[in-house]
Amino acid sequence: MKKLVLGFFISFLFVSAISAQEDQTGKFSLAGNLNYGTKIESLGIGLRGQYGFMERLRGSLEYKYYIDRHNTSAWGLSADAHYLFGLGETFSIYPLAGVTFSRWTYDLGRSGLGELIEEFTDEKTKNSNNRIGLNIGLGGQIAVGEKTFIQVELKEALIKNYTQFVASVGFMYQF
């Protein structure tokens, strides 16, 4: 009996959540955000564009650049899909999944040791790696105005040798 009541309750919440979500079809939005990546251990800045393809499905294209830290810098380009669930008139959550391309650069020359190392060895002091990976995570947005939102995303970027957890918060304007 408990399982039956719990099942009805969860179904009711699910149907209520879906019915409260505003239709996303044809809506375009831009967002600026701040990110933190656990692998690079650095703050990043980003710009994201989103477009609603269906009532609850939208695509997201994002560029982020992580500030140099410990002679390492990185940037990435991600394409994700969001499936929105409204939890009231002003709040939505969404699972997300997608692909990412990133470039990681390690520059020992910035530490002042680069010239010394190159003088005594034939080793390069700057090395870059390009990687393709997958994103999976959860996001949420809350309306702060009719067309403005605060967005929060938590996602795992699964990248060979560079997997990292990324937390971001941003301000979004919907056109």
Backbone hydrogen bonds, N-H to C=O, Kabsch-Sander energy under -0.5 kcal/mol:
donor,donor_aa,acceptor,acceptor_aa,energy
5,V,1,M,-2.5
6,L,2,K,-2.8
7,G,3,K,-2.5
8,F,4,L,-2.3
9,F,5,V,-2.5
10,I,6,L,-2.7
11,S,7,G,-2.4
12,F,8,F,-2.5
13,L,9,F,-2.4
14,F,10,I,-2.5
15,V,11,S,-2.6
16,S,12,F,-2.6
17,A,13,L,-2.6
18,I,14,F,-2.2
19,S,15,V,-2.3
20,A,16,S,-1.4
21,Q,17,A,-0.6
21,Q,18,I,-0.9
24,Q,55,E,-2.3
26,G,52,G,-3.0
27,K,24,Q,-2.2
29,S,50,Q,-2.3
30,L,173,Y,-2.2
31,A,48,R,-2.7
32,G,171,F,-1.8
33,N,46,G,-2.2
34,L,169,V,-2.8
35,N,44,G,-2.7
36,Y,167,A,-2.0
37,G,42,S,-1.7
38,T,165,F,-2.0
41,E,37,G,-1.2
42,S,37,G,-1.0
44,G,35,N,-3.1
45,I,65,Y,-2.4
46,G,33,N,-2.4
47,L,63,Y,-2.3
48,R,31,A,-3.0
49,G,61,L,-2.7
50,Q,29,S,-2.6
51,Y,59,G,-2.2
52,G,27,K,-2.5
53,F,51,Y,-0.7
53,F,57,L,-1.8
54,M,57,L,-2.2
58,R,56,R,-0.5
58,R,82,H,-2.3
59,G,51,Y,-2.7
60,S,80,D,-2.7
61,L,49,G,-2.7
62,E,78,S,-2.8
63,Y,47,L,-2.5
64,K,76,G,-2.4
65,Y,45,I,-2.7
66,Y,74,A,-3.2
67,I,43,L,-2.5
69,R,72,T,-2.5
72,T,69,R,-1.8
73,S,105,T,-2.5
74,A,66,Y,-0.9
75,W,103,R,-1.7
76,G,64,K,-2.6
77,L,101,F,-2.9
78,S,62,E,-2.7
79,A,99,V,-2.5
80,D,60,S,-2.5
81,A,97,A,-2.8
82,H,58,R,-2.9
83,Y,95,P,-1.5
84,L,56,R,-2.8
84,L,82,H,-0.6
85,F,93,I,-2.8
86,G,17,A,-0.9
87,L,91,F,-3.3
92,S,141,Q,-2.4
93,I,85,F,-2.4
94,Y,139,G,-2.6
96,L,137,G,-2.2
97,A,81,A,-1.5
98,G,135,N,-1.9
99,V,79,A,-2.2
100,T,133,G,-2.3
101,F,77,L,-2.6
102,S,131,R,-3.0
103,R,75,W,-2.5
104,W,129,N,-2.8
105,T,73,S,-2.9
106,Y,127,N,-3.2
107,D,71,N,-3.1
107,D,105,T,-0.5
108,L,106,Y,-0.5
108,L,125,T,-3.1
109,G,125,T,-0.6
110,R,107,D,-1.2
111,S,108,L,-1.6
112,G,109,G,-1.1
113,L,108,L,-0.8
114,G,108,L,-0.7
117,I,113,L,-2.6
118,E,114,G,-2.5
119,E,115,E,-1.9
120,F,116,L,-1.5
121,T,117,I,-1.9
127,N,106,Y,-2.7
129,N,104,W,-2.6
131,R,102,S,-2.8
133,G,100,T,-2.7
134,L,158,L,-1.9
135,N,98,G,-2.6
136,I,156,E,-1.5
137,G,96,L,-2.2
138,L,154,L,-2.7
139,G,94,Y,-3.0
140,G,152,V,-2.5
141,Q,92,S,-2.6
142,I,150,I,-2.2
143,A,90,T,-2.8
144,V,148,T,-2.4
145,G,148,T,-1.4
149,F,172,M,-2.5
150,I,142,I,-2.4
151,Q,170,G,-2.6
152,V,140,G,-2.7
153,E,168,S,-2.4
154,L,138,L,-2.8
155,K,166,V,-2.5
156,E,136,I,-3.1
157,A,155,K,-0.6
157,A,164,Q,-3.1
158,L,134,L,-3.4
158,L,156,E,-0.8
159,I,157,A,-1.1
160,K,132,I,-0.5
162,Y,159,I,-1.9
163,T,159,I,-0.9
164,Q,157,A,-1.9
166,V,155,K,-3.4
167,A,36,Y,-2.0
168,S,153,E,-2.6
169,V,34,L,-2.1
170,G,151,Q,-2.7
171,F,32,G,-2.3
172,M,149,F,-3.1
173,Y,30,L,-2.9
174,Q,147,K,-3.1
175,F,28,F,-3.3
